Amino acid sequence: MRFITIWTKVATIIVLASASLVASKAYAEKVIETSHFRKCMNDVDLGGLKNTQWGACYEAELVRQNKRLELEYKKLRTGYKEVNKKPLDAAKKSWLVYREQWCRYEEALPIAPTPYVNYRACLVEITLQQINRVKDLQL
């Protein structure tokens, strides 16, 4: 009986370690903000016009991430038959409307730093989520 208990514990440790490795591998493959963005944010002068500088960092990052998203949509489309491409295109358009409306909502919230930064940060964050979602759907 004691032998079975020890092996049960060993098996549990192996399963948990394996799950941890799989989870860390999956996380490592997720698209995150670029090194350009991190450098831009680190270079912000906190003494003056920091909100404008943060907003500019987010705007530049949004351009980069929109390009990445478009690339991922193209990869996804190439794996689909023609009959599946129209629903994908419709979903993409709906998602863009959703992103805009949700981020306009976040822009209106009375939270720091400013509506200008909140809106742009929201656009980047939701775009990163969508890139990862589209990547996960690729065949």
C-alpha positions as CSV (number, residue, x, y, z in Angstrom):
1,M,0.0,0.0,0.0
2,R,2.8,2.4,0.9
3,F,4.5,1.6,-2.5
4,I,1.3,2.7,-4.3
5,T,1.1,5.9,-2.4
6,I,4.7,6.8,-3.2
7,W,4.1,6.1,-6.9
8,T,0.9,8.1,-6.9
9,K,2.8,11.1,-5.5
10,V,5.6,10.7,-8.1
11,A,3.1,10.5,-10.9
12,T,1.3,13.6,-9.6
13,I,4.6,15.5,-9.6
14,I,5.4,14.4,-13.1
15,V,2.0,15.4,-14.4
16,L,2.2,18.8,-12.7
17,A,5.7,19.4,-14.0
18,S,4.6,18.4,-17.5
19,A,1.6,20.7,-17.4
20,S,3.8,23.5,-16.2
21,L,6.2,23.0,-19.1
22,V,3.3,22.9,-21.6
23,A,1.8,26.0,-20.1
24,S,5.2,27.9,-20.2
25,K,5.8,26.8,-23.8
26,A,2.3,28.0,-24.8
27,Y,2.9,31.3,-23.0
28,A,6.3,31.8,-24.7
29,E,4.6,31.4,-28.1
30,K,2.1,34.2,-27.4
31,V,2.5,37.5,-29.2
32,I,3.3,40.3,-26.8
33,E,4.3,43.9,-27.3
34,T,7.4,44.6,-29.3
35,S,10.9,45.6,-28.0
36,H,10.3,48.9,-29.8
37,F,7.3,49.5,-27.6
38,R,9.1,48.6,-24.4
39,K,12.0,50.9,-25.3
40,C,9.7,53.7,-26.2
41,M,7.9,53.4,-22.8
42,N,11.2,53.2,-20.9
43,D,12.4,56.3,-22.7
44,V,9.4,58.4,-21.7
45,D,10.4,61.6,-19.8
46,L,8.2,61.4,-16.7
47,G,8.9,65.0,-16.0
48,G,7.0,66.5,-18.9
49,L,4.2,65.6,-21.3
50,K,4.5,61.9,-20.3
51,N,0.9,61.2,-21.3
52,T,1.5,62.4,-24.8
53,Q,4.7,60.4,-25.0
54,W,2.9,57.3,-23.7
55,G,0.1,57.8,-26.3
56,A,2.7,58.1,-29.1
57,C,4.3,54.8,-27.9
58,Y,0.9,53.1,-28.1
59,E,0.1,54.6,-31.5
60,A,3.3,53.3,-33.0
61,E,2.8,49.9,-31.4
62,L,-0.7,49.7,-32.7
63,V,0.6,50.2,-36.2
64,R,3.0,47.3,-35.7
65,Q,0.4,45.1,-34.1
66,N,-2.2,45.8,-36.8
67,K,0.3,44.6,-39.4
68,R,0.9,41.5,-37.3
69,L,-2.8,40.9,-37.0
70,E,-3.3,41.2,-40.7
71,L,-0.6,38.7,-41.4
72,E,-2.2,36.2,-39.0
73,Y,-5.5,36.7,-40.7
74,K,-3.9,36.0,-44.0
75,K,-2.3,32.8,-42.7
76,L,-5.6,31.7,-41.3
77,R,-7.4,32.4,-44.6
78,T,-4.9,30.3,-46.6
79,G,-5.8,27.3,-44.5
80,Y,-9.5,27.6,-45.2
81,K,-11.7,26.6,-48.1
82,E,-13.5,29.3,-49.9
83,V,-16.8,28.6,-48.1
84,N,-15.1,29.4,-44.7
85,K,-13.5,32.7,-45.9
86,K,-16.6,34.8,-46.0
87,P,-17.6,34.1,-42.4
88,L,-14.0,34.8,-41.3
89,D,-14.1,38.2,-43.2
90,A,-17.4,39.0,-41.6
91,A,-16.1,38.1,-38.1
92,K,-13.0,40.2,-38.7
93,K,-15.1,43.3,-39.6
94,S,-17.3,42.7,-36.5
95,W,-14.3,42.4,-34.3
96,L,-12.9,45.7,-35.6
97,V,-16.2,47.4,-34.7
98,Y,-16.2,45.7,-31.2
99,R,-12.6,46.8,-30.6
100,E,-13.4,50.4,-31.5
101,Q,-16.5,50.5,-29.4
102,W,-15.0,48.8,-26.4
103,C,-11.9,51.1,-26.4
104,R,-14.1,54.2,-26.8
105,Y,-15.9,53.0,-23.6
106,E,-12.5,52.6,-21.8
107,E,-11.5,56.0,-23.1
108,A,-14.5,57.5,-21.3
109,L,-13.8,55.9,-17.9
110,P,-12.5,58.3,-15.3
111,I,-9.2,56.4,-14.7
112,A,-5.6,57.4,-15.0
113,P,-3.6,58.2,-16.9
114,T,-5.8,60.0,-19.4
115,P,-8.5,59.2,-22.0
116,Y,-6.0,59.7,-24.7
117,V,-3.6,57.0,-23.4
118,N,-6.4,54.7,-22.1
119,Y,-7.9,54.5,-25.6
120,R,-4.6,53.7,-27.3
121,A,-3.6,51.2,-24.6
122,C,-6.9,49.5,-25.0
123,L,-6.5,49.2,-28.8
124,V,-3.1,47.6,-28.4
125,E,-4.2,45.2,-25.6
126,I,-7.2,44.0,-27.5
127,T,-5.3,43.6,-30.7
128,L,-2.6,41.5,-29.0
129,Q,-5.4,39.3,-27.7
130,Q,-6.9,38.9,-31.1
131,I,-3.5,38.1,-32.7
132,N,-3.1,35.2,-30.2
133,R,-6.7,34.1,-30.8
134,V,-6.2,34.0,-34.6
135,K,-2.9,32.2,-34.2
136,D,-4.5,29.6,-32.1
137,L,-7.1,28.9,-34.9
138,Q,-4.5,28.3,-37.6
139,L,-4.4,24.8,-39.0
